[in-house]
Amino acid sequence: MTWESLLLRIDRIAGGRQAGIRIPESARTHPKTRRAFRWIWWLLGAEVLLGVSAVVIAVAIAGSGGAVPLMVWMRTIVVLGMTVTLGYFAWRAMLGWRWAYQRLRLFAQIFPIITLVMAAIPGLYPAWMITEQIIFSLVMIGIADFLTSDHMRTAFQRPDAE
């Protein structure tokens, strides 16, 4: 079994009935599409650095004898896992898989809302984690902005919508 055949099986699980739909080569290699994905990769990289920084801060606080609530540990693990998943979606979308673009766009629009609502719950997170969540949300809004541009929506439109 090759890597690509394994990834196509994962795509089938993640993409459902639309897993086999790929955008045309011309849309995938269009300069605006390539530029959008370049920015998306930079922003996802910033999200990874933000997530790793949160883990480092939590470990430093715990290492110095400070209390780190369970919610902080859960949040750091979830953010890193989520960012890796978004990276997979971005990679597959960059290769032209419509399902991956749809998932990436959906999560990039929903995660900032969830994150900001959780940050607003009094006493749930320490101040440094609230700041991290706000920055995380702003970066994710940037990703969503690229994904919802007119060009990207046109490039990844349903095949029967043409």
BALOBA-1460 file (C-alpha; in Angstrom, 3 decimals):
// residues 162
<rec num="1" residu="m" x="0.000" y="0.000" z="0.000"/>
<rec num="2" residu="t" x="1.401" y="3.392" z="-0.988"/>
<rec num="3" residu="w" x="1.166" y="6.521" z="1.144"/>
<rec num="4" residu="e" x="-1.212" y="8.141" z="-1.292"/>
<rec num="5" residu="s" x="-3.609" y="5.179" z="-1.231"/>
<rec num="6" residu="l" x="-3.563" y="5.291" z="2.584"/>
<rec num="7" residu="l" x="-4.245" y="9.042" z="2.509"/>
<rec num="8" residu="l" x="-7.082" y="8.516" z="0.051"/>
<rec num="9" residu="r" x="-8.658" y="6.117" z="2.554"/>
<rec num="10" residu="i" x="-8.342" y="8.746" z="5.277"/>
<rec num="11" residu="d" x="-9.803" y="11.280" z="2.854"/>
<rec num="12" residu="r" x="-12.754" y="8.966" z="2.263"/>
<rec num="13" residu="i" x="-13.454" y="8.891" z="5.989"/>
<rec num="14" residu="a" x="-12.958" y="12.641" z="6.449"/>
<rec num="15" residu="g" x="-14.570" y="13.738" z="3.196"/>
<rec num="16" residu="g" x="-17.523" y="11.420" z="3.011"/>
<rec num="17" residu="r" x="-19.312" y="11.171" z="-0.301"/>
<rec num="18" residu="q" x="-17.445" y="14.209" z="-1.662"/>
<rec num="19" residu="a" x="-14.025" y="12.688" z="-1.000"/>
<rec num="20" residu="g" x="-13.366" y="12.082" z="-4.692"/>
<rec num="21" residu="i" x="-14.191" y="15.579" z="-5.939"/>
<rec num="22" residu="r" x="-11.143" y="17.533" z="-7.028"/>
<rec num="23" residu="i" x="-11.033" y="21.035" z="-8.447"/>
<rec num="24" residu="p" x="-9.584" y="21.582" z="-11.928"/>
<rec num="25" residu="e" x="-5.808" y="21.879" z="-12.275"/>
<rec num="26" residu="s" x="-6.188" y="25.443" z="-13.576"/>
<rec num="27" residu="a" x="-7.980" y="26.507" z="-10.378"/>
<rec num="28" residu="r" x="-5.462" y="24.684" z="-8.173"/>
<rec num="29" residu="t" x="-2.426" y="26.264" z="-9.817"/>
<rec num="30" residu="h" x="-3.924" y="29.730" z="-10.259"/>
<rec num="31" residu="p" x="-1.628" y="32.400" z="-8.745"/>
<rec num="32" residu="k" x="-4.371" y="33.644" z="-6.396"/>
<rec num="33" residu="t" x="-4.998" y="30.113" z="-5.113"/>
<rec num="34" residu="r" x="-1.298" y="29.514" z="-4.567"/>
<rec num="35" residu="r" x="-0.896" y="32.890" z="-2.817"/>
<rec num="36" residu="a" x="-3.867" y="32.174" z="-0.525"/>
<rec num="37" residu="f" x="-2.417" y="28.814" z="0.506"/>
<rec num="38" residu="r" x="1.002" y="30.354" z="1.084"/>
<rec num="39" residu="w" x="-0.600" y="32.770" z="3.562"/>
<rec num="40" residu="i" x="-2.710" y="30.002" z="5.107"/>
<rec num="41" residu="w" x="0.447" y="27.940" z="5.733"/>
<rec num="42" residu="w" x="2.163" y="30.906" z="7.386"/>
<rec num="43" residu="l" x="-0.865" y="31.522" z="9.588"/>
<rec num="44" residu="l" x="-1.143" y="27.832" z="10.514"/>
<rec num="45" residu="g" x="2.554" y="27.935" z="11.391"/>
<rec num="46" residu="a" x="1.834" y="30.882" z="13.687"/>
<rec num="47" residu="e" x="-0.966" y="28.824" z="15.273"/>
<rec num="48" residu="v" x="1.457" y="25.955" z="15.922"/>
<rec num="49" residu="l" x="3.965" y="28.347" z="17.513"/>
<rec num="50" residu="l" x="1.175" y="29.802" z="19.613"/>
<rec num="51" residu="g" x="0.091" y="26.335" z="20.733"/>
<rec num="52" residu="v" x="3.639" y="25.239" z="21.549"/>
<rec num="53" residu="s" x="4.182" y="28.506" z="23.441"/>
<rec num="54" residu="a" x="1.097" y="27.791" z="25.540"/>
<rec num="55" residu="v" x="2.461" y="24.343" z="26.407"/>
<rec num="56" residu="v" x="5.857" y="25.836" z="27.308"/>
<rec num="57" residu="i" x="4.237" y="28.467" z="29.529"/>
<rec num="58" residu="a" x="2.081" y="25.851" z="31.273"/>
<rec num="59" residu="v" x="5.103" y="23.589" z="31.822"/>
<rec num="60" residu="a" x="7.145" y="26.522" z="33.153"/>
<rec num="61" residu="i" x="4.383" y="27.504" z="35.573"/>
<rec num="62" residu="a" x="3.953" y="23.908" z="36.741"/>
<rec num="63" residu="g" x="7.733" y="23.496" z="36.989"/>
<rec num="64" residu="s" x="8.045" y="26.503" z="39.256"/>
<rec num="65" residu="g" x="5.403" y="25.116" z="41.596"/>
<rec num="66" residu="g" x="2.450" y="27.096" z="40.269"/>
<rec num="67" residu="a" x="-0.964" y="25.596" z="39.769"/>
<rec num="68" residu="v" x="-1.988" y="24.869" z="36.202"/>
<rec num="69" residu="p" x="-5.693" y="24.006" z="35.978"/>
<rec num="70" residu="l" x="-6.779" y="20.897" z="34.105"/>
<rec num="71" residu="m" x="-8.697" y="23.107" z="31.649"/>
<rec num="72" residu="v" x="-5.428" y="24.776" z="30.613"/>
<rec num="73" residu="w" x="-3.779" y="21.412" z="29.906"/>
<rec num="74" residu="m" x="-6.822" y="20.255" z="27.960"/>
<rec num="75" residu="r" x="-6.908" y="23.479" z="25.957"/>
<rec num="76" residu="t" x="-3.240" y="23.248" z="24.987"/>
<rec num="77" residu="i" x="-3.605" y="19.635" z="23.817"/>
<rec num="78" residu="v" x="-6.803" y="20.384" z="21.907"/>
<rec num="79" residu="v" x="-5.290" y="23.415" z="20.152"/>
<rec num="80" residu="l" x="-2.235" y="21.486" z="19.006"/>
<rec num="81" residu="g" x="-4.342" y="18.560" z="17.802"/>
<rec num="82" residu="m" x="-6.754" y="20.884" z="16.072"/>
<rec num="83" residu="t" x="-3.957" y="22.763" z="14.342"/>
<rec num="84" residu="v" x="-2.422" y="19.523" z="13.058"/>
<rec num="85" residu="t" x="-5.831" y="18.508" z="11.719"/>
<rec num="86" residu="l" x="-6.234" y="21.889" z="10.031"/>
<rec num="87" residu="g" x="-2.775" y="21.419" z="8.533"/>
<rec num="88" residu="y" x="-3.900" y="18.110" z="7.031"/>
<rec num="89" residu="f" x="-7.009" y="19.768" z="5.619"/>
<rec num="90" residu="a" x="-4.933" y="22.642" z="4.210"/>
<rec num="91" residu="w" x="-2.499" y="20.235" z="2.577"/>
<rec num="92" residu="r" x="-5.250" y="18.180" z="0.968"/>
<rec num="93" residu="a" x="-7.134" y="21.342" z="-0.098"/>
<rec num="94" residu="m" x="-3.951" y="22.713" z="-1.648"/>
<rec num="95" residu="l" x="-3.833" y="19.500" z="-3.706"/>
<rec num="96" residu="g" x="-7.336" y="20.334" z="-4.927"/>
<rec num="97" residu="w" x="-9.606" y="18.175" z="-2.774"/>
<rec num="98" residu="r" x="-12.857" y="20.090" z="-2.365"/>
<rec num="99" residu="w" x="-13.889" y="18.298" z="0.850"/>
<rec num="100" residu="a" x="-10.687" y="19.450" z="2.579"/>
<rec num="101" residu="y" x="-11.281" y="23.058" z="1.569"/>
<rec num="102" residu="q" x="-14.825" y="22.855" z="2.920"/>
<rec num="103" residu="r" x="-13.686" y="21.410" z="6.255"/>
<rec num="104" residu="l" x="-10.865" y="23.919" z="6.595"/>
<rec num="105" residu="r" x="-13.180" y="26.832" z="5.807"/>
<rec num="106" residu="l" x="-15.857" y="25.588" z="8.212"/>
<rec num="107" residu="f" x="-13.466" y="25.086" z="11.119"/>
<rec num="108" residu="a" x="-11.647" y="28.361" z="10.455"/>
<rec num="109" residu="q" x="-14.983" y="30.141" z="10.811"/>
<rec num="110" residu="i" x="-16.276" y="28.206" z="13.832"/>
<rec num="111" residu="f" x="-13.160" y="27.840" z="16.016"/>
<rec num="112" residu="p" x="-12.683" y="31.586" z="16.643"/>
<rec num="113" residu="i" x="-16.247" y="31.881" z="17.912"/>
<rec num="114" residu="i" x="-15.894" y="28.895" z="20.245"/>
<rec num="115" residu="t" x="-12.500" y="30.088" z="21.459"/>
<rec num="116" residu="l" x="-13.692" y="33.621" z="22.198"/>
<rec num="117" residu="v" x="-16.819" y="32.389" z="23.995"/>
<rec num="118" residu="m" x="-14.679" y="30.120" z="26.178"/>
<rec num="119" residu="a" x="-12.237" y="32.954" z="26.851"/>
<rec num="120" residu="a" x="-15.162" y="35.061" z="28.072"/>
<rec num="121" residu="i" x="-16.188" y="32.565" z="30.772"/>
<rec num="122" residu="p" x="-15.020" y="34.115" z="34.050"/>
<rec num="123" residu="g" x="-12.411" y="32.104" z="35.931"/>
<rec num="124" residu="l" x="-12.120" y="29.318" z="33.368"/>
<rec num="125" residu="y" x="-8.612" y="30.275" z="32.216"/>
<rec num="126" residu="p" x="-5.790" y="32.401" z="33.603"/>
<rec num="127" residu="a" x="-5.127" y="35.786" z="31.957"/>
<rec num="128" residu="w" x="-2.200" y="34.523" z="29.863"/>
<rec num="129" residu="m" x="-4.396" y="31.763" z="28.392"/>
<rec num="130" residu="i" x="-7.177" y="34.229" z="27.603"/>
<rec num="131" residu="t" x="-4.650" y="36.367" z="25.731"/>
<rec num="132" residu="e" x="-3.452" y="33.275" z="23.843"/>
<rec num="133" residu="q" x="-7.036" y="32.435" z="22.901"/>
<rec num="134" residu="i" x="-7.713" y="35.929" z="21.585"/>
<rec num="135" residu="i" x="-4.552" y="35.836" z="19.454"/>
<rec num="136" residu="f" x="-5.447" y="32.309" z="18.276"/>
<rec num="137" residu="s" x="-8.885" y="33.561" z="17.219"/>
<rec num="138" residu="l" x="-7.489" y="36.546" z="15.331"/>
<rec num="139" residu="v" x="-5.077" y="34.346" z="13.386"/>
<rec num="140" residu="m" x="-7.853" y="31.858" z="12.634"/>
<rec num="141" residu="i" x="-10.061" y="34.710" z="11.382"/>
<rec num="142" residu="g" x="-7.205" y="35.578" z="9.007"/>
<rec num="143" residu="i" x="-7.229" y="32.018" z="7.659"/>
<rec num="144" residu="a" x="-11.001" y="32.161" z="7.244"/>
<rec num="145" residu="d" x="-10.665" y="35.458" z="5.381"/>
<rec num="146" residu="f" x="-8.397" y="33.886" z="2.769"/>
<rec num="147" residu="l" x="-10.646" y="30.836" z="2.437"/>
<rec num="148" residu="t" x="-13.823" y="32.853" z="1.927"/>
<rec num="149" residu="s" x="-12.406" y="35.205" z="-0.698"/>
<rec num="150" residu="d" x="-14.331" y="35.375" z="-3.966"/>
<rec num="151" residu="h" x="-11.510" y="33.650" z="-5.814"/>
<rec num="152" residu="m" x="-11.250" y="30.710" z="-3.391"/>
<rec num="153" residu="r" x="-15.002" y="30.173" z="-3.272"/>
<rec num="154" residu="t" x="-15.071" y="30.163" z="-7.079"/>
<rec num="155" residu="a" x="-12.050" y="27.852" z="-7.350"/>
<rec num="156" residu="f" x="-13.583" y="25.331" z="-4.929"/>
<rec num="157" residu="q" x="-17.216" y="25.575" z="-6.026"/>
<rec num="158" residu="r" x="-19.354" y="22.485" z="-6.509"/>
<rec num="159" residu="p" x="-18.782" y="20.892" z="-9.920"/>
<rec num="160" residu="d" x="-22.497" y="21.132" z="-10.771"/>
<rec num="161" residu="a" x="-22.510" y="24.866" z="-9.913"/>
<rec num="162" residu="e" x="-20.380" y="25.775" z="-12.928"/>
